[in-house]
Amino acid sequence: AIFFPKNVENVSREITVNFWKSAGIGALIVMALFPAFLTMLISIMGIPLIPLAALLLVAAKLLGFCGFSAVLAKRFFEGIKRPAPVSLIAQVCVGYGLVAGAFFIGHALPILGWLLTLAGFIVAAFGVVLGLGAVWSTKMGTTFGPAPVPPQVPPVQPAQPAAPASPAPITPA
């Protein structure tokens, strides 16, 4: 968020606008990771690309989780009916703090703390998957497509009463 604020804003907007698309693409990326790395490991040409692909994956996860944290902070402040922080860095820090707070408080509670830790882990994992999909959709946050526009339906005119039909004259044949 400090170095690439526009990219994080694009990713967070993509998460907000195209939630299910980002979730689906992120799930496909996660499912394709192991076969992709295995294919690179098997091929001789792909072996030198493994560190580059791993670095790209880490950068995409970090960018996606920053975008998810910003969305999480906005939704949190909407839920408690308070104004959200204006700066993007503060939004990302608050969102990350919410997820990290679930981990730390979960570890501090003696009996049912594991439940809170599990919830924090699930939110963090879902945030990474959702962020990966949004990063893919926005090409690492560089572009943001317009929101899908629903098809335009022409307005329906109210029915006009039909004019009474005059009887046709009957002519003898």
C-alpha positions in Angstrom: 0.0 0.0 0.0 2.9 2.3 0.6 4.8 1.6 -2.7 1.9 0.8 -5.0 -1.2 2.5 -3.8 -3.0 2.6 -7.1 -2.5 -1.1 -7.6 -4.0 -1.9 -4.1 -6.9 0.4 -4.8 -7.6 -1.4 -8.1 -7.4 -4.8 -6.5 -9.7 -3.7 -3.6 -12.2 -2.2 -6.1 -12.1 -5.5 -8.1 -12.8 -7.5 -4.9 -15.8 -5.2 -4.1 -17.3 -5.1 -7.6 -16.6 -8.6 -8.9 -16.5 -10.6 -5.7 -17.6 -14.0 -7.0 -15.4 -13.7 -10.1 -12.4 -13.0 -8.0 -13.2 -15.9 -5.7 -13.6 -18.3 -8.6 -10.4 -17.2 -10.3 -8.5 -17.3 -7.0 -9.7 -20.9 -6.3 -8.6 -22.0 -9.8 -5.2 -20.4 -9.2 -4.7 -22.3 -5.9 -5.8 -25.6 -7.5 -3.4 -25.1 -10.5 -0.3 -24.2 -8.4 1.0 -27.7 -7.6 0.5 -29.0 -11.2 2.2 -25.9 -12.6 5.2 -26.1 -10.3 5.4 -29.8 -11.0 5.4 -29.2 -14.7 8.1 -26.7 -14.4 10.2 -29.1 -12.3 9.8 -31.9 -14.8 10.8 -29.8 -17.8 14.4 -28.8 -18.1 13.6 -25.3 -19.4 11.2 -24.7 -16.5 13.6 -25.4 -13.6 15.2 -21.9 -13.7 11.7 -20.4 -13.8 10.6 -21.9 -10.5 12.2 -19.2 -8.3 10.8 -16.5 -10.6 7.3 -18.0 -10.4 7.5 -18.3 -6.6 8.5 -14.7 -6.3 5.7 -13.6 -8.6 3.3 -15.7 -6.5 4.5 -14.1 -3.2 4.1 -10.6 -4.7 0.6 -11.4 -5.9 -0.4 -12.9 -2.5 0.9 -9.8 -0.8 -0.9 -7.4 -3.2 -4.1 -9.4 -3.0 -4.1 -9.5 0.8 -3.5 -5.8 1.0 -6.5 -5.2 -1.2 -8.6 -7.7 0.9 -7.5 -5.9 4.1 -8.6 -2.6 2.8 -12.0 -4.0 1.9 -12.3 -5.8 5.3 -11.5 -2.5 7.1 -14.2 -0.6 5.1 -16.8 -3.3 5.8 -15.8 -3.4 9.5 -16.4 0.3 9.9 -19.6 0.1 7.9 -20.7 -2.6 10.4 -20.0 -0.5 13.5 -21.4 2.6 11.9 -18.2 4.7 12.2 -16.2 6.5 9.5 -13.5 4.4 8.0 -9.9 5.8 7.8 -9.4 7.9 4.8 -5.9 6.9 3.9 -5.3 3.6 2.1 -2.4 2.7 4.4 -4.5 3.1 7.5 -7.3 0.9 5.9 -4.8 -1.8 5.1 -3.3 -1.7 8.6 -6.7 -1.9 10.2 -7.8 -4.8 8.0 -4.5 -6.6 8.7 -4.9 -5.8 12.4 -8.4 -7.4 12.5 -7.1 -10.6 11.1 -4.0 -10.6 13.3 -6.1 -9.7 16.3 -8.2 -12.8 15.8 -5.0 -14.9 15.9 -3.5 -13.3 18.9 -6.7 -13.1 21.0 -7.4 -16.7 20.0 -4.0 -17.8 21.3 -4.6 -15.9 24.5 -8.0 -17.4 25.4 -7.5 -20.7 27.2 -10.6 -22.8 26.4 -12.3 -21.7 23.2 -9.5 -19.6 21.8 -8.8 -22.2 19.1 -12.2 -21.4 17.6 -11.2 -17.7 17.2 -7.8 -18.7 15.9 -9.5 -21.0 13.3 -11.8 -18.2 12.3 -8.9 -15.9 11.8 -7.1 -18.5 9.7 -10.1 -19.1 7.6 -10.6 -15.3 7.0 -6.9 -15.0 6.1 -6.9 -17.9 3.7 -10.1 -16.7 2.0 -8.5 -13.2 1.8 -5.5 -14.6 0.0 -7.6 -16.7 -2.4 -9.9 -13.7 -3.1 -6.9 -11.4 -3.5 -5.2 -13.7 -5.9 -8.3 -13.8 -8.1 -8.5 -10.0 -8.0 -4.8 -9.6 -8.8 -5.2 -11.9 -11.8 -8.3 -10.0 -13.0 -6.6 -6.6 -12.7 -3.2 -7.8 -14.1 -1.4 -7.2 -10.9 -3.5 -4.1 -10.1 -2.5 -2.2 -13.2 -5.9 -2.1 -14.9 -9.5 -2.1 -13.7 -12.3 -2.8 -16.2 -15.6 -1.1 -15.9 -18.3 -2.8 -13.9 -20.6 -5.1 -15.8 -23.5 -3.2 -17.1 -26.9 -4.9 -17.0 -28.6 -5.1 -20.4 -30.9 -2.2 -21.2 -34.6 -3.1 -21.4 -36.8 -0.7 -23.3 -39.4 0.9 -21.1 -42.8 -0.6 -21.4 -45.6 1.7 -22.7 -48.8 1.5 -20.8 -51.5 -0.1 -22.8 -53.8 2.3 -24.7 -57.5 1.5 -25.0 -58.3 0.5 -28.5 -60.5 2.9 -30.5 -63.9 1.4 -31.1 -64.1 -0.2 -34.5 -66.8 1.2 -36.8 -68.8 -1.5 -38.4 -67.9 -2.1 -42.0 -70.6 -1.3 -44.5 -72.2 -4.3 -46.0 -72.5 -4.1 -49.8 -74.6 -6.4 -51.8 -72.7 -8.5 -54.3 
